């Protein structure tokens, strides 16, 4: 099972931390009476992509780019010849 990872950055100190979903819930745990362990608005939170996802995205974009160049070249050459 793949756990999503989150990058949490303190808006004041710019300190970065990486958490999985369980650790993130603990980091922002509700203590009761309107108080939290850490305040949500003090932190910027983003999802961390795995390297595998990034490699597949790059490969897909590259294949689309090559196919587009080949298609455009073919269309231009047919247009010039006719």
Beta strands, then each sheet from edge to edge (+ up, - down):
strand 1: 5-10
strand 2: 16-20
strand 3: 30-32
strand 4: 35-36
strand 5: 43-48
sheet 1: 2+ 1- 5+
sheet 2: 3+ 4-
end
